[in-house]
Amino acid sequence: MRFHFRLPVINCLGLVIFNLLLSVSSVPAAESIKFALPGNSMGYLPLFVAVHRGFFKDEGFDIELPRLRPSIAQNALLAGEVQYHGLADSALRLAAKGLPLKAIFYGADRPMYYLVAQKDIRSVPELRGKRVGVSQFGGTSDLSARLALKHFDVEPEKDALLIQIGAEGTRMAALRAGSVSAIIVPVPAVTILQREGFNMISFVGDVVEFASNGYTTTDQRIREHPGEVKKVVRALYRGLRYAKENPEGTIAVIQKEWKVDPEIAKGSYRAIVKALNEDGIIGEKQLKIHFDLIRKLEKNIGEIPIDKVVDFRLLREVRKEMTGK
């Protein structure tokens, strides 16, 4: 005699659902990290490429990009409210003064900034006796403006007055209102202003060379979460290499993130790619320009040891693992 046993259908379904829930629960949840930025500058292209191409997700991160004013971003980083920020240039000055901060990655070898002037000003020397708007003193836009002016023999503070205005949109509004004679902006703001009839009088990257658009975290983060920091710099490194090696894909990222038309995206990419760093690491020569400015702004600071302000150890490990060099 044969006996046939049949499990109730509802029990089979329950078993399937149970197994599905078990498999889902075994997948580790993505870790959330906050990466503060002062604005939406295309100077942060390697970061945005890493976000759009899923490189942070590959590392198990859900990344948040709060936009914070520089002073607020610095305080938030030190308080642990954000884990990283894109203000390495001003953070170098704070680190030189003794705050526990380190730059861990730099996206560019030269500044991706433009001096844009009123419609009746057509050259940098014409800014003598005029006011020039920057973001904040000690930041990348400030350093870029000072070096560009000096290149054309216009001495900052003596021949032209630098005004601390704030975010990119605020600087653009000040130029439109006639409150300043010129401002320093990245792409695509320069293209937008040119379409409105303002004059681009200098691409800073053509006249000066120094590292810009760097990323910072705290000494504590590096010490207590080295695995996380390494994953972050690996995602950034992949974003940088992709941006340099894949024009079409990167232009698509620019169009999507900055909501610009194809021609502006292509022009912006051409302007940015020549300024991008090779591997995110900068050396003593590139840091010297930053150090010279820091000592001018902070009279009581002497020599600045490199390992006091930057830490590329984990990035070098990533580079070696990915390239063998």
N, C-alpha and C positions, 0 to 999 in steps of 0.2 A: 504494500500500500504506500502510495506517495503522498507526502504532505507538502503543501505549498504555503509558504508564509509570505505575506505582502504587507510591508509597512504602510501605514496610512499616509496618504499624499501629504497631509498637513505636516506630518512629522518629517518627511523628506524635505519639504520646503523649509521647515524650521532649521534642519541641519545645514542646509545650504546657506541660509541667512546667517546662522551662527558662525560658519566658517568664513564667510565674507567679512563679518564684523571683526573676527579674530585677526584676519589678514590686514585689515585697515588699521586696527589698533596697534599692530606690530610695526607699522611704518613710523619712524620718528618724526615728530612735528618739526616743521621748519623753525629755526631760531630767528627771532626778530632783533634786528639791530637798527639803530638810528644814526644817520649820517647827515649832519647838519651842513647846509650850504648857505652862503650869503645871498644867493640869487640863482638864476637859471642860465648862467654864462656858458657859452659853448667851450670855454676853456676847460670845463669839466667833461669834455667829450669822452675820454676813456671810461669814466664812471658811468655815464649814461649808456654807452655802448654795452658795458658789462651788465647793466640792468636790463636793457631791451633784448640783448642776446641770451639772457638767462644764465650768465656766468655766476651771479650770486646765488641763484637757485641751485646750480650745480654744487655749490659749497654748503647747501642746506640752510640758506638765509632767506628770510623775508626782509627786504630792506625798506626802511622809511627814510624819506629825504625832506625833513622839515627845513623851511627857509627861515633863517634867523639872522638878525643883525649881528655884525661881528662881535661886539662886546657881549651880547647875550649868548652867542654860540660858544664863546670862550668860557663863560661862566657855566653854561650847561655841560660842557665837556668836563670841566674840573669837578663839577658836582655829580657826575655820573648820569645825568639826565639824557645825554647822548653819548654814544661810544666813540664816534669819530667825527671830524669835520674837515671841510675843504678850505681852511684858512691857515695853511702852514706858514705863509710869509709873515703874517702878524704874530703867529704863535712862536716863530723863531725869536722874536724880540722878547716875548714873555719868558721863553725858556732861557734865554741869555740872562734874564734878570733873576732866574732861579726857580721859576715855576716848573713843576714836574710834567713837561710836555715833550713829545718827540715827533718830528716829521718822519713819516714812514714810506712815503711815495711821492714822486713829483711827475706830473704829466707832461710838462713842457720844458724845453731848453731855452726858449725865448718867449717874451711876453706876447700874448695874443690881444693886444690893445691898440686902439687907434685914437689919435687926437682929432677931434671933430670940432670945427669952429663955425662961428657965425658966417652968414652968407657974404659978408664984405671982407672976410679975412681969408687969405689964400696961402699963407705960409707961416711956419712956426715963429720966425723972427718978428712977425707982426703982433705976437702976443706980449711983447714988452709993454709993461704998464697995464696989463690986462689981468682979469681974474680967470683962473682955470679950476674947474670942478673935478675933484677926485672923490673916491668912496670914503676912506678914512685914512688918517695919517699912519704910516707904517705898514699899510697894506700893499697888495700888488699894484693896484691902480695908482697909488701915490708914488711908489718907487718907479713905475713905468713912466709916469708923467715927468718926474724929476730928471730921469736919465735922458728922456727924449728932448726936453727943453735944453739941458746942458749940452747935448750933442749939437744943437743949433746956436750955441753961445748965448742962451737965455738963462740967466742964473735964477733958480727958484728962490722965492722970498725977496730977492734983491730986484730982479728985473720983472718978475711976474708973481702974482699972489695966488698961492694955492688955497682953495677953499674946500673944506671937508663937508660934503653934501650928503652922502649916503648911497642908497641903492641905485642901481642902474636906471630904473624908471624915474627916480627923483632927479638924477643928473640930466636925463633927457628933457624932463619938464623944465628944469632951470635954464637949459640952453634955449628951448623954445620960447620961454618967457623973457629972454634977454638978460637974465640975472648974472650970467657969466659969459665970457667971450668964447670959451672953449671948454670941452669936457673930454674925459678919457673913457672910452667904452669898448667892449668886445664886439664880436659878431654875434647875432645879426643886427645889433643896434646901429652899427655904422652904416649898413646898407639901407635901413629904414630912414635914417636921418639924411643920407645922401638923396634918397628919393624925394625928400621934403625940401631939398635945395641947400642944405648945409654942406660945408666943405670938409672933406677928409684931407687933413694937411700932413699927416704922418702915420705910417704903420710902425709902431714902436719896435716890432721885431726885426725890421730892416736896419735899424740904426743902433740898437743895443742888444746885448745877449746876456740873459740871466735866467735862472730857473724860476718857473712860476707854476701856479695851479697845483700846489702840493696838498697833501692830506696828513692829518695829525691825529694822534691819540695820546693817552696819558701813560706815564711810566708804569703806573699800577696795572693798566690794561695789558701792557706788554709782559709784565712780570707774572700776573695771575692768569692771563688767558692767551698764552702764546699761540696755541693752536687756532684760536679764533682769528687773531691778528694775521697769522700766516694765510688763512683762507681768504681773508679780506684782500690782502695784497696780491694773492694769486688771481682773484677775480679782476682786480684793477690791472694787473699785468696782462691778462688775457684781453681785457678791453682795449688796452693800449696797442697791443700787437695787432688785434683785429682792425682797429682804426687805421693803422699804418698800412696794412696789407690788403684790405678789402674795401676799396673805394665805394663800390655800388651799394654794398650792405650798410656802410657807414652813412652814406648820403641818405639812405632810406631812414636810418635812425634819426638823422637831423631833421628830415621832413616831419617825422611823426612826433618827436619830442618838442620841437620848436614851432611846429605848425606853420612852416614856410613853404613857398612854392618851389618847384624843382630847381629853378635857376638860382635862387638865393641859397638853396641847400648846396648846390654844386660849387658856387662861388665861396661859400663859407668853408666848405671842406678844403678847397684849394688853399685858402688862407691859413687854415689851422694845421693841415698835415705837415707843412714844412717846419712848424714850430714844435711838433711833438717830440718828446724824449724817446730814446731807444729802449730803455728798460726800467724807467722810474727812479733811477739812482742818479744823484748829483754829487759832484766832488768839491774839493776845497776851492778851486778856481771859481766855480759858479757861486759858492756860498760867500766868497769874499765880498761880492757886491752887496749882498744882504748885510753882512757884518759891518761894512763901512757905513751903511745907512743907519744901522742900529746904534752905532757909536756916536753918530751925529745927533740922533734923537735922544739918546740916553747918555749924557755926558759922563756919568760915573761908571760906565762899563768899559773895561779894558779888553784884553784879548779874550776871545770866545773859543773854547775847545769845541771841536766839531761834534764829539760824542756827547756833548752837553745838550745839543739841540736836534740832532738827527739820529735815527737808528734804522739802518738798512739791512741788518743781519738776516731777518726773516725773508726779506725780499731777495737777497742774494741766494738764499737756500732755494727759493721758488725758481729763480732764474736758472740755477744749476740743474735742478730737477727737470725743468722743461726744455733746456737747450744743451745741457751738458757742459756749459761754460761757467 
